């Protein structure tokens, strides 16, 4: 079961106590929306074939560089890396380019 990040838990506690600055509140909503997107993706992944294994929130470090992968999905001869985003809008893939609400998607 997916866990909320420590940052999200901390900001959530302060939010409930009305103790967030505007900047902290913006970060809280961003982290919450991201967490909700990951939970939705987890539900989607339950429909995978049983031959697949998933790992959540994998953190890798090489030297001073750290990266976090939302979900690793492994099969017999394949590995998928999933970086989950919870963006809303009208998406389309056309001419090797993603658009959202008729604008080129760059985020």
C-alpha positions as CSV (number, residue, x, y, z in Angstrom):
1,X,0.0,0.0,0.0
2,X,1.3,3.4,-1.0
3,X,2.4,5.7,1.8
4,X,2.2,9.5,1.8
5,X,5.6,11.2,1.7
6,X,6.9,12.6,5.0
7,X,6.7,16.1,3.4
8,X,3.0,15.6,2.6
9,X,2.2,14.2,6.1
10,X,4.0,17.2,7.7
11,X,2.2,19.8,5.5
12,X,-1.1,18.0,5.9
13,X,-0.8,18.3,9.7
14,X,0.0,22.0,9.5
15,X,-2.9,22.5,7.0
16,X,-5.4,21.0,9.4
17,X,-4.1,23.4,12.1
18,X,-4.3,26.4,9.7
19,X,-0.5,26.8,10.1
20,X,0.7,27.1,6.5
21,X,2.2,30.0,4.7
22,X,0.9,30.6,1.1
23,X,4.0,29.0,-0.3
24,X,3.6,25.9,2.0
25,X,-0.1,25.7,1.1
26,X,0.8,25.6,-2.6
27,X,3.4,22.9,-2.0
28,X,0.8,20.9,0.1
29,X,-1.8,21.0,-2.8
30,X,0.9,20.0,-5.3
31,X,2.1,17.0,-3.2
32,X,-1.5,16.0,-2.4
33,X,-2.5,16.0,-6.1
34,X,0.6,14.0,-7.0
35,X,-0.1,11.5,-4.3
36,X,-3.7,11.1,-5.5
37,X,-2.4,10.5,-9.0
38,X,-0.1,7.8,-7.8
39,X,-3.0,6.1,-5.9
40,X,-5.1,6.1,-9.1
41,X,-2.2,4.6,-11.1
42,X,-1.8,1.9,-8.4
43,X,-5.5,1.0,-8.9
44,X,-4.9,0.8,-12.6
45,X,-1.9,-1.5,-12.1
46,X,-4.0,-4.0,-10.3
47,X,-5.3,-5.1,-13.6
48,X,-1.9,-6.2,-14.9
49,X,-1.1,-9.8,-15.6
50,X,0.1,-11.7,-12.5
51,X,3.5,-12.3,-14.2
52,X,4.4,-8.6,-13.6
53,X,5.9,-7.3,-10.4
54,X,5.7,-3.7,-9.2
55,X,7.7,-1.6,-6.8
56,X,6.7,1.8,-5.6
57,X,8.8,4.9,-4.8
58,X,12.2,3.5,-5.7
59,X,15.0,6.0,-4.8
60,X,18.3,5.7,-6.5
61,X,21.5,7.6,-5.8
62,X,24.6,7.8,-7.9
63,X,27.2,10.2,-6.5
64,X,25.4,13.4,-5.5
65,X,22.5,12.7,-7.9
66,X,19.3,11.3,-6.5
67,X,16.3,10.2,-8.5
68,X,12.9,8.8,-7.3
69,X,10.9,6.5,-9.6
70,X,7.2,6.4,-8.8
71,X,6.7,2.8,-10.0
72,X,8.9,0.1,-11.5
73,X,7.0,-2.6,-13.3
74,X,9.0,-5.7,-14.2
75,X,8.1,-8.7,-16.4
76,X,10.1,-11.6,-17.8
77,X,12.2,-9.6,-20.2
78,X,11.2,-6.0,-19.7
79,X,11.3,-3.2,-17.2
80,X,9.0,-0.2,-17.3
81,X,9.7,3.0,-15.4
82,X,6.6,5.1,-14.5
83,X,6.7,8.7,-13.4
84,X,3.1,9.5,-12.5
85,X,1.7,13.0,-13.1
86,X,-1.8,14.1,-12.1
87,X,-2.4,16.8,-14.7
88,X,-5.9,17.5,-16.0
89,X,-7.0,18.6,-19.4
90,X,-7.7,17.5,-23.0
91,X,-4.6,15.6,-24.1
92,X,-3.7,14.6,-27.7
93,X,-0.5,13.0,-29.2
94,X,0.0,14.1,-32.7
95,X,3.1,14.7,-35.0
96,X,5.4,13.3,-32.2
97,X,4.2,15.9,-29.8
98,X,1.8,15.9,-26.8
99,X,-0.7,18.8,-26.5
100,X,-2.9,19.7,-23.5
101,X,-5.9,21.9,-24.2
102,X,-4.5,22.7,-27.7
103,X,-1.1,23.9,-26.3
104,X,2.1,22.0,-26.6
105,X,2.6,20.1,-23.4
106,X,6.0,21.0,-21.9
107,X,5.6,20.2,-18.1
